[in-house]
């Protein structure tokens, strides 16, 4: 079992920045991957970014490329999501997700992840 603990989020004006953190505890495999998804009211959960620990391959949704950066922390099994140039459309609950055996072709699908954090609200005011 893997537990995910998120931190960060909050209220920021458009153009501002926020950083989300997610720490995974429990035993992780060599094919471990962690990612971020978001869900706005009335919308489906959508992919934001992900990183595969084996090889450190990184993936982004087109809507956040150039503005968001996912990275691994020095602590084992920790990832960050640095969000810059935030827009009101980025307002959502952001969820950290992880999986032990995810494959690249499904890394942007929320159905491919077995473990989820509790979610943290990000609100961007105009």
Buried (B, 14 or more C-beta within 10 A) or exposed (E): EBEBEBEBBEEBEBEBEBBBBBBBEEEBEEBBBBBBBBBBEEEEBBBBBBBBBEEEEBBBBEBBEEBBBBBBEEEEBBBBBBBBEBBEEBBBBBBBBBBBEBEEEEBBEBEBBEBBBEBBEBBBEE
